[in-house]
Amino acid sequence: MTQYKLTYFNLRGRAETARYIFAFAGISYEDNRIEFADWPTLKPKIPFRKLPVLEVDGTFIHQSLAIARYIARETGLDGKSSLEKAQVDALADTLNDLANLFPWQEEDKDKKKQITDNIFTNVAPDVLKDLEEYLGDRQWFVGESVTWVDFYWEICITTLMSMSPSFAQSNPKLLALKSRVQALPAIAEWIQRRPQTAL
């Protein structure tokens, strides 16, 4: 039986998509959450010195989207055809582009607020409009069943709404997708029992 160990900080953050996939697929894994105070000691031992990392029978995979894609392929959550897989990847990269704009590690509070406010006001609305048009009247972003990019969307919107409660309020189809993901029994159970963190 394959042994999985996912290492990240005690946050949802960039490891949460992998956790959703594990939860939905019913796969056991070690959810190794470290404290920021322990990171300097651990950092030199981690490939490319960044988190999250996933160990698969002792082999390391780094980069959050690569981790998510790997687990999704293993569990059939990456799309039903080569074309669907490409669509899922494209949407995930679109969401990641938006997430990467935010100044997560900026220490100057005024500068951080200015950049964040600009993204919410001038960048995010166009991305949301495109995503909602792409989703259309479908239940899921791609194909006839849920894929990991639907999970990634729910994770992104939950975090961004915690920063700006009005985020996506003009996009009812995207909000409905968020609710559909949260209503999936395995995801609902994970959300209920996971550690409660700010991000």
Secondary structure, DSSP 8 states (H G I E B T S, - for coil): ---EEEEEESSSGGGHHHHHHHHHHT---EEEEE-GGGHHHHGGGSGGG-S-EEEETTEEEESHHHHHHHHHHHHT-S-SSHHHHHHHHHHHHHHHHHHHHS-TT---HHHHHHHHHHIIIIIHHHHHHHHHHHHTT-SSSSTTS--HHHHHHHHHHHHHHHH-TTTTTT-HHHHHHHHHHHHSHHHHHHHHHS-----
